[in-house]
Amino acid sequence: MNRTVHLSPPDVGPLEESYLLAALRSGWVAPVGPDLEAFEREVAARVGTRGAVAVSSGTAALHLALLGVGVGPGQVVLVPTLTFVATANAVAYTGARPVFVDCDPRDGNVDVALVAEALHRLRAENERVGAVVPVDMFGACVDYTALLPVCAEAGVPVVEDAAEALGATHQGRPAGSFGRVGALSFNGNKIITTSGGGMLVSDDTALLAHARHLATQAREPVPHYEHRETGYNYRLSNLLAALGRAQLVRLDGMIARRRVLRDRYAKLFAPVPGVRLLGDGEGTGNCWLTSIVVDPAQAGWRAADLGAHLAGHGIETRPVWKPMHLQPVFAGARAFLTGAAERLFADGLTLPSGSALDDTQVDRVLAAVEEFTTARAGATAA
Ligand SMILES: Cc1ncc(COP(=O)(O)O)c(C=O)c1O
């Protein structure tokens, strides 16, 4: 019996084992230690920021990043409606309200013209906009050349949700470095993983120092446990940082493997009418997840039909994110919409994209896709 092919399973091997074992044997098991500091330095160097703070999840990184730019109660924060719930949840944790903005149908990234319109309208209504949080969707950067001037003109800080995008670039600049502060995720399904973890990256060393303080229960540097503000238990452990360091060494190789897979999907779907790959028009994404978008009128089938076919072959797929403005938890939240995210939710399908997939698994996925598209082409022709 063939094992299930998952979307993006962790890609770990002997290097991770050796780094973890070395950390364990060094005695620096918890909480902080030399691997944690080195991991922060190495990720900051990769992203090109002055510093970084390693935390227990990407969600925690987003939460502290929002607090760092002063987001709080009485404010609204612009968030793409097409994202994972963590982006909007982090806003809610601060007491601010998320306002959702629709996406560009080409890549699923936030619609920059709509961000400009939302900022204009909210300001006219005297709403206090605490931040804009662009998300580098599925590992491809937002068009920051267009977005950053819009936010600068409105005087609103950018918090970049680069949870999915480590290793991606826009105009040669690395994902994570575009806002006043960026958030990365090292969750198990991400491009690199610490099993669970995240990081704030920024040039603003004062912001980072305060985030580090908040991440460790806001404990003052005195022996008797003194606390002047509400902190969190958000710090990443030294052991997990060691795992992350090994993964970072392999990052470029893992991106290259995902790109080969994406290119094979591109070739496979090129002759299929009504199907396109979502995003990464610049070709500088990290190929975290590859999704297709199916126009059912042209293709003669729906994205979900292919999903069901692949599930029958033990191959995992997922719809593109269900938009936040359709989530019951955010019912009643304000949203600036064009319908693009809803269409991507209806017509998108995310395919197995992980660097850990071996050649046999990749061949199995491609053969199952081809079996489906060939049968459907025959059915349409008949
Ligand atoms: C866009 C986005 N933001 C935030 C997160 C949250 O990261 P984590 O799962 O590490 O908390 C994720 C992934 O899980 C994500 O995809």
The ligand as a Gaussian input file, in Angstrom:
#p B3LYP/6-31G(d) Opt

LIG

0 1
 C        0.592000      33.578000       6.345000
 C        0.867000      32.952000       7.663000
 N        0.939000      33.733000       8.754000
 C        1.195000      33.236000       9.966000
 C        1.393000      31.883000      10.154000
 C        1.577000      31.399000      11.554000
 O        2.754000      30.715000      11.773000
 P        2.831000      29.615000      12.955000
 O        2.062000      28.422000      12.505000
 O        4.308000      29.361000      13.072000
 O        2.260000      30.245000      14.181000
 C        1.334000      31.017000       9.047000
 C        1.540000      29.570000       9.120000
 O        1.245000      28.780000       9.893000
 C        1.041000      31.559000       7.785000
 O        0.924000      30.772000       6.712000

